[in-house]
């Protein structure tokens, strides 16, 4: 086969399909769980209890979640391991520069 035919054939392939995504808030509501119940389950799994506000912020996309919390949420919702994924990257700690000056103000009496 000539090269032109080969490259044209491959360029006509369909784009890969992305699997459907469902928000964890929807999973929670379909499961019939409240935020408190999910917090309780996560605490049983990890030993740490997230706040309802933190879970709500994660569900609404206002906050990211650690891999440990994502794994615990998957267990809390009784999903197969690895069912919940994210592109969240934790923030790196700010590095203090030596040239940075801190100004302290005295409180007015």
C-alpha positions as CSV (number, residue, x, y, z in Angstrom):
1,X,0.0,0.0,0.0
2,X,1.3,3.5,-0.8
3,X,2.1,5.7,2.2
4,X,-0.6,8.2,1.3
5,X,-3.3,5.6,1.6
6,X,-2.0,4.4,5.0
7,X,-1.9,7.8,6.6
8,X,-5.3,8.8,5.2
9,X,-6.8,5.6,6.6
10,X,-5.5,6.2,10.1
11,X,-6.4,9.9,10.1
12,X,-10.0,8.8,9.5
13,X,-10.2,6.7,12.7
14,X,-12.7,7.8,15.3
15,X,-11.4,9.7,18.3
16,X,-11.2,7.6,21.5
17,X,-14.3,7.8,23.7
18,X,-14.0,9.0,27.2
19,X,-15.9,6.8,29.7
20,X,-18.9,8.5,31.3
21,X,-18.3,10.5,34.4
22,X,-20.6,10.8,37.3
23,X,-20.0,13.3,40.2
24,X,-19.4,11.8,43.6
25,X,-22.3,14.0,44.8
26,X,-24.6,12.1,42.5
27,X,-23.2,8.8,43.7
28,X,-23.8,9.8,47.3
29,X,-27.4,10.8,46.6
30,X,-28.1,7.6,44.5
31,X,-26.7,5.6,47.4
32,X,-29.1,7.3,49.7
33,X,-26.4,8.6,52.0
34,X,-26.1,11.9,53.8
35,X,-22.9,13.8,54.1
36,X,-22.8,12.8,57.8
37,X,-23.1,9.1,56.9
38,X,-20.2,9.4,54.4
39,X,-18.1,11.2,57.0
40,X,-18.8,8.4,59.4
41,X,-17.8,5.7,56.8
42,X,-14.6,7.6,55.9
43,X,-13.7,7.9,59.5
44,X,-14.1,4.1,60.0
45,X,-11.9,3.5,57.0
46,X,-9.1,6.1,57.6
47,X,-9.4,7.0,61.3
48,X,-9.8,10.7,60.2
49,X,-13.2,12.4,59.9
50,X,-13.6,14.9,57.1
51,X,-16.0,17.7,57.7
52,X,-19.3,17.9,55.9
53,X,-18.2,21.2,54.4
54,X,-15.0,19.6,53.0
55,X,-17.0,16.8,51.3
56,X,-19.5,19.3,50.0
57,X,-16.7,21.4,48.5
58,X,-15.2,18.3,46.9
59,X,-18.5,17.2,45.5
60,X,-19.1,20.7,44.0
61,X,-15.6,21.0,42.5
62,X,-14.5,23.8,44.8
63,X,-11.8,21.7,46.5
64,X,-9.6,18.8,45.5
65,X,-9.1,15.6,47.4
66,X,-6.1,13.5,48.3
67,X,-5.6,10.1,46.9
68,X,-6.2,8.6,50.4
69,X,-9.6,10.4,50.6
70,X,-10.6,9.3,47.1
71,X,-9.8,5.7,48.0
72,X,-11.8,6.0,51.2
73,X,-14.7,7.5,49.4
74,X,-14.6,4.6,46.9
75,X,-14.8,2.2,49.8
76,X,-17.5,4.2,51.6
77,X,-19.7,4.1,48.4
78,X,-18.8,0.4,48.0
79,X,-17.3,1.0,44.5
80,X,-14.6,-1.2,42.9
81,X,-11.0,0.0,43.7
82,X,-9.9,2.7,41.3
83,X,-13.5,3.7,40.3
84,X,-13.0,7.3,41.4
85,X,-10.4,9.3,39.6
86,X,-9.3,12.9,39.6
87,X,-6.8,15.3,38.0
88,X,-6.3,17.2,41.2
89,X,-2.7,18.1,42.0
90,X,-2.0,19.2,45.6
91,X,-0.5,22.6,46.0
92,X,3.2,22.7,46.7
93,X,4.3,24.5,49.9
94,X,5.5,28.0,49.3
95,X,9.2,28.4,49.5
96,X,10.4,31.4,51.6
97,X,12.9,33.6,49.8
98,X,15.9,34.9,51.8
99,X,15.3,38.4,50.4
100,X,11.7,38.5,51.5
101,X,11.1,40.9,54.3
102,X,8.3,40.7,56.9
103,X,6.9,43.9,58.3
104,X,5.3,43.8,61.7
105,X,2.9,46.5,62.6
106,X,2.4,47.5,66.2
107,X,-1.2,47.6,67.3
108,X,-2.5,51.1,68.1
109,X,-3.4,51.5,71.7
